[in-house]
Amino acid sequence: MSTAEVSAAHDVELVLDFLNTVDVEQRTDVLDDLARWRIWLTERDLVDDPSVRATRDGLRAVVGGPHAPAFPAATVRIELVTATPTLVADTVTGAVLAAATRLSVLGEWDRLKICPADDCRWAFFDRSRNRSRTWCSMRVCGNREKARAWRERSKLGQAQ
């Protein structure tokens, strides 16, 4: 793997981990539990930011979640790191937005999606060749939706 591929993979992981700090299915939100949030930050060597919830909700809206107000700006610097211009941030919001920016520049931003299942809403990265994946998991959410649609079509067929 090249350095760029490793960096992109790290950016995808950071953005997804951040977007998935809320779990609709489990009805949990890491941001609501200060101890879990501090662990999340420590594991990623990041610093808290008061605009973290607005940033997360805004990014989820951008990639396909429920609509939210625009997220606040974050401070990001450009520094030379091993002779390469690099986006650098001091807070979790800045780090996530820098990662999102790098993914956008690489043309990978549109691969970040939110599962449309109302009881899921999990963020995932679409690795399909034509970027057409809809569900976070075809075995779980996709299968449930297909079964639901089949039952509806069956009911309509029996009613006629």
C-alpha positions in Angstrom: 0.0 0.0 0.0 1.3 3.4 -0.9 1.5 6.3 1.7 -1.4 8.0 -0.1 -3.5 4.8 0.2 -2.7 4.4 3.9 -3.5 8.1 4.5 -6.8 7.7 2.6 -7.7 4.6 4.6 -6.9 6.4 7.8 -9.1 9.3 6.7 -12.0 7.0 5.9 -11.7 5.3 9.2 -11.6 8.5 11.2 -14.6 10.0 9.4 -16.7 6.8 9.7 -15.8 6.4 13.3 -16.8 10.0 13.9 -20.1 9.7 12.0 -20.9 6.5 13.8 -20.6 7.9 17.3 -24.3 7.8 17.1 -26.0 4.4 16.8 -29.7 4.6 15.8 -30.2 0.8 16.2 -28.8 0.7 19.8 -30.2 4.2 20.6 -26.8 5.3 21.9 -24.7 8.4 21.3 -21.0 8.5 22.4 -21.3 12.3 22.7 -23.9 11.8 25.5 -21.5 9.8 27.6 -18.6 11.9 28.7 -16.4 8.9 29.8 -16.9 7.1 26.4 -16.3 10.3 24.5 -13.0 10.9 26.3 -12.0 7.3 25.6 -12.9 7.9 21.9 -10.8 11.0 21.8 -7.9 9.5 23.6 -7.8 6.4 21.3 -7.4 8.7 18.4 -5.1 11.3 20.1 -7.6 14.1 19.5 -8.7 17.1 21.5 -12.4 17.9 22.2 -14.2 20.8 20.6 -17.4 22.5 21.7 -18.8 22.3 18.1 -18.4 18.5 17.8 -22.1 17.6 17.8 -23.0 20.2 15.2 -20.1 19.1 13.0 -21.1 15.4 13.3 -24.8 16.1 12.6 -23.9 18.4 9.7 -21.6 15.8 8.1 -24.2 13.1 8.6 -26.7 15.3 6.8 -24.2 15.9 3.9 -23.6 12.2 3.3 -27.3 11.2 3.5 -28.6 11.5 7.0 -31.5 13.6 8.2 -31.1 17.3 7.5 -29.2 19.4 10.0 -28.1 22.9 10.1 -24.8 23.7 8.5 -21.8 22.7 10.6 -19.5 25.3 12.1 -16.1 26.1 10.6 -12.9 24.5 12.1 -9.4 25.7 12.1 -7.1 23.7 9.9 -3.5 24.6 9.0 -1.2 23.6 6.2 2.2 22.5 7.4 5.1 20.8 5.8 5.3 17.3 7.2 8.3 15.3 5.8 8.5 17.8 3.0 4.8 17.4 2.0 2.1 20.0 2.5 -0.3 18.5 5.0 -3.6 19.6 6.5 -3.2 19.7 10.3 -5.7 20.4 13.0 -5.7 20.7 16.8 -9.2 19.5 17.6 -11.4 16.6 16.7 -13.6 18.8 14.5 -10.6 20.1 12.6 -9.1 16.6 12.2 -12.3 15.1 10.9 -12.9 18.0 8.5 -9.3 17.8 7.3 -9.8 14.1 6.7 -13.1 14.8 4.9 -11.3 17.4 2.7 -8.6 15.0 1.8 -11.2 12.4 0.8 -13.0 15.1 -1.3 -9.7 16.1 -3.1 -9.1 12.4 -3.9 -12.6 12.0 -5.3 -13.6 9.6 -2.6 -16.1 11.8 -0.6 -19.1 10.5 -2.5 -18.3 7.0 -1.3 -19.3 7.9 2.2 -23.0 7.1 2.7 -25.6 6.6 5.4 -27.7 3.4 5.3 -31.3 4.4 4.4 -32.8 1.9 6.8 -34.7 3.9 9.4 -33.6 1.6 12.1 -30.0 1.6 11.1 -28.7 4.9 9.6 -25.1 3.6 9.9 -22.4 5.4 8.0 -20.3 3.3 5.6 -17.8 3.6 2.8 -19.0 2.3 -0.6 -16.2 0.2 -2.0 -18.2 -1.0 -5.0 -16.7 -0.3 -8.4 -19.5 1.9 -9.7 -20.3 3.5 -6.3 -23.8 2.1 -6.3 -24.0 0.4 -3.0 -27.1 1.4 -1.0 -27.1 -0.5 2.2 -24.5 -0.8 5.0 -24.9 -4.5 4.8 -26.8 -6.4 2.1 -27.1 -9.4 4.5 -28.9 -7.3 7.2 -30.4 -4.0 6.1 -30.6 -4.8 2.3 -32.2 -8.2 3.0 -34.7 -6.8 5.5 -35.7 -4.1 2.9 -36.0 -6.6 0.1 -38.1 -8.9 2.3 -40.3 -6.0 3.3 -40.8 -4.9 -0.3 -41.6 -8.5 -1.3 -44.3 -8.8 1.4 -45.8 -5.5 0.2 -45.9 -6.7 -3.4 -47.4 -10.0 -2.2 -50.2 -8.2 -0.3 -51.0 -6.0 -3.3 -51.2 -9.2 -5.5 -53.5 -10.9 -3.1 -55.7 -7.8 -2.8 -56.4 -7.8 -6.6 
